[in-house]
Amino acid sequence: MPSITDEGFNRLLASFKREALHLETRDEYGTAVELPHMAKWAAGERDDLEWLQGWCSMLREHVKAGRSVRRARVVSEPLSDYQRWSYSIAYPMVDAGEDIRWVPRRLVSSVAFPGNDFYLFDNRLVVFLIYAGNGLGTDKVTSTDPADLRLCRSAFEAVWKLSIPHRDYQPL
């Protein structure tokens, strides 16, 4: 599977036509952008979330154009520190139009998942997100293989049926 650059991935995030589906299955991430903000949260410091405004602006544009962005987070309970932080910063994204939902891992035992988190764009291209053990992203690889597209769509929709909208989810 070919890798995609961060710039190429950002172009996909900005230019899909109908929908972007994002499945997250890890309890810990460590993206370079997020780490300093999570550290502030862990120290009890306030974060104005200004760093999220570009994403939120793009979400508002997608919603205005009739496109949807759905994210399902499969999480262990009680939540990891990362997921508690992630929950605490999700409201601006939800308010901007991203449909973020939470799925307790205990509910997905019989759901077939691909081996990595992914974005599925317009049911025509999947971008698998590859992470190191410490949660840092190491690669993004793409596929248009119909079997990959079917697996990702099926996994996402199965998880979505079990999901709890962000505003209704009560973290443990």
NORGIDA-V930309 format. One record per backbone hydrogen bond with DSSP energy under -1.0 kcal/mol. CO is the residue of the C=O (numbers start at 1). NH is the residue of the N-H. Records with the same first field share a line. If there is no record, write none. Layout:
# NORGIDA-V930309
CO = NH ; NH
This chain:
# NORGIDA-V930309
2 = 142
5 = 9
6 = 10
7 = 11
8 = 12
9 = 13
10 = 14
11 = 15
18 = 68
19 = 122
20 = 70
21 = 120
22 = 72
23 = 118
24 = 74
31 = 35
34 = 38
35 = 39
36 = 40
37 = 41
38 = 42
39 = 43
40 = 45
41 = 44
49 = 52
50 = 53
52 = 56
53 = 57
54 = 58
55 = 59
56 = 60
57 = 61
58 = 62
59 = 63
60 = 64
61 = 65
62 = 67
63 = 66
68 = 20
69 = 99
70 = 22
71 = 101
72 = 24
73 = 103
75 = 105
80 = 84
81 = 85
82 = 86
83 = 87
84 = 88
85 = 89
87 = 90
90 = 94
91 = 95
92 = 96
93 = 98
94 = 97
98 = 100
99 = 71
100 = 166
101 = 73
102 = 164
103 = 75
104 = 107
105 = 108
108 = 111
117 = 129
118 = 23
119 = 127
120 = 21
121 = 124 ; 125
125 = 121
126 = 143
127 = 119
128 = 141
130 = 138 ; 139
132 = 135
135 = 30
136 = 132
139 = 130
140 = 4
141 = 128
143 = 126
145 = 149
146 = 150
147 = 151
148 = 152
149 = 153
150 = 154
151 = 155
152 = 156
153 = 157
154 = 158
155 = 159
156 = 160
157 = 161
159 = 162
160 = 163
164 = 102
165 = 168 ; 169
